[in-house]
Structures are given as C-alpha cells and as structure tokens.
Amino acid sequence: MFEDLSFSLEGGSALVVTGANGIGKSSLLRTLAGLVSLAHGSIRLEGGAPDTPSEEHIHYFGHQDAVKPALSVLENLQFWQSFAAAAHVSGFSGSSVDPMDALNLLGIGHTARLPAAFLSAGQKRRLSLCRLLVTPRPVWLMDEPTSALDRVSETQLLGLMNAHLAAGGLIVTATHSDLALEKTLILHLRAGDAAAPSPEEALQ
C-alpha cells in the first residue's frame, strides 16, 4: 500500500526506483502498468490518445519472460507484435523494429526457428527484451532489467534504454544495480516515508 506517493517524469527521463527487498518496488511498477487498481489518486500520461488507457502506452518488462515454450523464438516475437498495438504520444519518435532484426540485434537470431523451450535463461530474457523493440510504446516499466544477463548483454541493454530515452520515451525501473542512464531521477522507497523524488536533489 502506498500513501502520499507522487512524482512526475518528462519525456526522455528515467526514474530509478530503489529500496529494500519487499518495500514495494515491484508493486509500484504493477500499479503503473494497470495490473493493480488504485485506491486513490490517478496516473496520467500527457500527449496520448484521449480514449486510450495509459497502460496501453506501456511495455512491462517484469521477472516473468512471458515466453510460450511450444512456439519458435520468431513465432513468439511475431505473436507479441500482433497482440500489442503500437502507441505513440507527442514528443516520442520510437519506431518499430522488424522481428528478425530485433533478434539479430539482441544476439539470438540464430535461435529464430528453435522452440523457445530450448533457450537458456539469458536467451529468454533477451527474447523478452525484443518485445520492446518490435512494437513501439513510449513508457517502459522494467523490474530488475539486468537479471540473468551477462556483462555484454547488460551493456547492450543500457544502449537500448538510452536510445529509448533519446527518442523521447520514459523509463521507470526498479533495480539494485547502478544503471548508466541519461537524465535519471532516483526514487528511494522507505517504510513509513512519503516518497516523492526531488528533481533538484536527485537529477543525475
């Protein structure tokens, strides 16, 4: 449960949510994604289509990879591209990447025809990241995004995240790791605190 939690984030910015295990970082992301209903307050995305719920402008990259093991790697990505409609807001210039190009970019193009069940944990994580590229959406919610990635993949992920910010996108990420992201605000959750980031103090 959150009380008196308030923040705003402008295009091209990342909010890094920190705090102890169990403090509510993942719950905050799920709430922003529309998976948990608000008891009070509101979540608003400026510049989006007025009749489109804010969660339809969002990609949620959580702990579960949402991979269908019986489908091939490429079929998984094609399914997600057809299922999740692209969404744009004013100031966001992200564009769609071809599914096969996305797999090659993440270094798993050679697995395209394999059943996804054969992938390693790190490969499944990269396949899940490909979903963010094939259907452009301005808001990325990311829960421990570097989990199960090797050092090379982590570096590549940071490049993708910074490219998303450069295109005017927003990122809210819960993490225990230091992420070299441009224009970052820090929101540190603590039990009993009203957590509101101060741009003057937290902007890096």
Summary of the structure (lengths in Angstrom):
residues: 204
radius of gyration: 16.8
end to end distance: 28.3
largest distance: 50.2
contacts: 583
relative contact order: 0.24
helix: 34%
strand: 13%
